[in-house]
């Protein structure tokens, strides 16, 4: 390929009684606002139509008067019944995966990148048919090919290709290799009674031409299609299987080769090559041009040499998430943590592990703050080298930087210490100190199961949906996000598709969604049990209430004379800060208070690290730290709050 080519995860308890129907979307708590005028409702309807119909707003075919009489929930569900909702779903799914394109269609035809991510397609198709929307979390599954390229690439054409269409060129390159196999088969048949040395010479020449033969086939396909051909081994497997048989028979058993065995290897390779390309050529644009997401057709993987489930990372991700001989899949690991867990690995500090951590990333605490999560997640990809090619069956692994290494030596990176109950130090790590908080596994199937069952990805999915429907930089109150997530998770235990639709309705009915010029730093929606108070900024108020207010809820008699539930004017009369008294019972400057908070957040000393004797999620610790960092920067610049 280089040359040519579990502590068990946290779950929602399952009821043993008959499943109940998913709850309908409930009203959210909004900031009070005047009654909606007809103009405002019409604006909301058009905005929702564009969102749920992939950019198509209200048009002449819509009965606006009938829509104005409907409730907001009825309107949203009306648009979700529109065939264009499938495109909106696919667009959001690609946003969730971090590879959203400007347009998934051009002149009514799907662009090729719309087919890049199998799990986004499977999830959209499942939701449209009330199936398992959490296929979005599966890292292995079907393969969806885009219609094959329509135009030839003049730079890759040979003199004999002139005048051929792209489809004709594909047929030509396939037939060219079929002829090579046919000629080898004919030679084998003619030499059945000989010692096979003439056939061995032909096969030696064939082996030397493997790379050239591969390039001959590839000239009819574009980069994304070649990526599929390479990973599926539809060219390399037939060529390699014949070359391998030739090495064994013509070298190991010289001077007499088993011609019958060689003939069988040639025949099997020829049949496999023909079967694979018969399936691939079903995706010629003249025969395959899907008009909706439901029309997307999966490849019959049983026709390929590698019949396993398809890895749900496409060509774009292979380019963006390259695995070098030095990064050890960490780029891929960081991607999974960010996209599925909303964890961007901002190094804020970590808990001391129970045992000393070896290696540079363990001895350097600033490194370990990221690597304690990054490295175990990377292990799920340990068998995948360049362009996510599967080297798990081979002795050597080749990386995107074209370096190579012994696969067994490379994989030893993730083996656990002697005496461990686990074979691999691979998993989703919440805490380096308390292993019972973590979810361990070995395979990509295990990782998919962790993502499906862990609470963090559901919360991340709801957070991304809120961003997609409002604005990517719009602040969301943590309590409101937890409220949305709790409802979503409860409903998803019955039907993930219905839960997703309900979540869309809830956000569409939110105050944030109704704001025409929303302030990015303001929270417009709160959880039903939220109390109106002039507390800290909404970006961190819920984090502080959840993790800190139990000990730091008053300046009198409380720990450190600090009240993290209030937000007052600082002594300088300009900035805002928390009530925080010094030894003389005087209010500390804002800069002093924020600096002390940051020091406690990043400390690895259990006696100083906050919150004390309590696990705080890394995402919440990061968010609080980043906010504090920005506050200090603002104060240092003299900006007035």
ABEGO torsion letter per residue (X at the ends): XAAAXXBBBBBBBBBABBBBBBBBBBBBBBBBBBBBBAAAAAAAAAAAAAAAAGGBBBBAABBAAAAAABBAAAAAAAAAABAAAAAAAAAAAAAAAGABBABABBGGBBBAAAAABAAAAAAAAAAAAGBBAAAAABABEBBBBBBBBABBBAAABBAAABGBBAAAAAAAAAAAAAAAAAAAAAAAAAAAABAGAAAAAAAAAAAAAAAAAAAAAAAABBAAAAAAAAAAGAAAAAAAAAAAAAAAAAAAAOABBBAAAAAAAAAAAAAAAAAAAAAAAAABAAABBBABAAABBBBBAAABABABBBBABBAAAAAABBBBAAAGGAAAAAAAAAAAAGBAGBBAEBBBBABBBBEAAAABAAAAAAAAAAAAAAAAAAABBBGGBBAAABABBBBAAGBBBBAAAAAAAABBBBGBABABBBEBBABAABAAABBBBABAAAAAAAAAABAAAAAAAAAAAAAAABBAABBBBAAAAAAAAAAAAAAAAABAAAAAAAAAAAAAABAAAABABBBAABBABBBAABBBBBBBBAAAAAAAAAAAAAABABABGBBGGBBAABBBBBAAGABBBBBBBBAAGBBBBAAAAAAAAAAAAABABAAABOBBGBBBBAAAAAAAAAAAAAAAAAAAAGBBX
